[in-house]
Amino acid sequence: MGKYADENVLVVPRSLLDEIGSFQGLCLEPQKYLPAFLDPKNNFFLARDDAEDDPSHKQIIPYAIFHHQGRFLHYVRGGGSGEKRLAAKGSLGIGGHINSEDADQASLDKDTYTIGVEREVNEEINLTGTHSQQIVALINDDSNEVGAVHLGVVHLFDLESSEVSPNEAVIEELQFLTPEELLSRCESMETWSQICLEGLDTILANAQS
């Protein structure tokens, strides 16, 4: 039996990313890619055991970062994290795979993607008060084995309240930090969070424009 028995995750062909325009790091033009990625004819669900070792496909991962009055939510991934390669790393992002349970068909569209994002956030943290959110960037990092099979969709949540609590034991040391405090922890963060941190000013400026 595989490591991720019976789990099927949303993927797009790597060739689709290359066709639109491959990039390394942060892309601040998500609208250039998402219509194609979320077109049901271009995506499908693949057994995670296969997807984790198959760089010819990219697993689509919503990556939500949370902002409140100039500070950003940071946490440490505990040892029980589903992705062992990221355990004990600091992170700005709450997110995970879009599973086949999020859709009632073999592929997925924008609406079912949104349902998947909401499910993932609600599974991992509890938010208090209202919030707004928007997709602000994509992340691609082919420099390591985790990044080679994943593609991040960065969602910026702007929160009314800083009262946020973990919903899973693997989310440790949850707290809001200033950009300066985050920079001092950069080397201990997972790669995607480092990429987001480097582009944080631009992400915020684009979101507010």
KAGIQUI-V775195 format. One record per backbone hydrogen bond with DSSP energy under -0.5 kcal/mol. CO is the residue of the C=O (numbers start at 1). NH is the residue of the N-H. Records with the same first field share a line. If there is no record, write none. Layout:
CO = NH  NH
This chain:
2 = 5
4 = 7
6 = 8
7 = 48
8 = 100
9 = 46
10 = 60
11 = 44
12 = 58
13 = 16  17
14 = 18
15 = 19
16 = 20
17 = 21
18 = 22
25 = 140
27 = 138
29 = 32
30 = 33  34
33 = 36  37
34 = 38
36 = 39
38 = 40
39 = 42  43
42 = 13
44 = 11
46 = 9
47 = 50  51
48 = 52
50 = 53
51 = 54
54 = 57
56 = 14  15
58 = 12
59 = 61  151
60 = 62  98
61 = 153
62 = 96
63 = 155
64 = 94
65 = 157
66 = 73
67 = 159
68 = 71
70 = 179
71 = 68
72 = 177
74 = 175
75 = 91
76 = 78  172
77 = 88
78 = 81
82 = 84
83 = 86
84 = 87
86 = 89
89 = 77
90 = 190
91 = 75
93 = 95
94 = 64
96 = 62
97 = 99
98 = 10
99 = 102
100 = 103
106 = 45
109 = 113
110 = 114
111 = 115
112 = 116
113 = 117
114 = 118
115 = 119
116 = 120
117 = 121
118 = 122
119 = 123
120 = 124
121 = 125
124 = 167  168
125 = 127
126 = 165
128 = 161
130 = 160
132 = 158
134 = 136  156
137 = 154
138 = 27
139 = 152
140 = 25
141 = 144
144 = 148
146 = 149
147 = 150
149 = 59
151 = 61
152 = 139  154
153 = 63  155
154 = 136  137  156
155 = 65  157
156 = 134  158
157 = 67  159
158 = 132
162 = 164
163 = 128
165 = 126
168 = 171
170 = 78  172
172 = 76
175 = 74
177 = 72
178 = 182
179 = 183
180 = 184
182 = 185
183 = 186
185 = 188
186 = 189
188 = 90
190 = 194
191 = 195
192 = 196
193 = 197
194 = 198
195 = 199
197 = 200
199 = 203
200 = 204
201 = 205
202 = 206
203 = 207
204 = 208
205 = 209
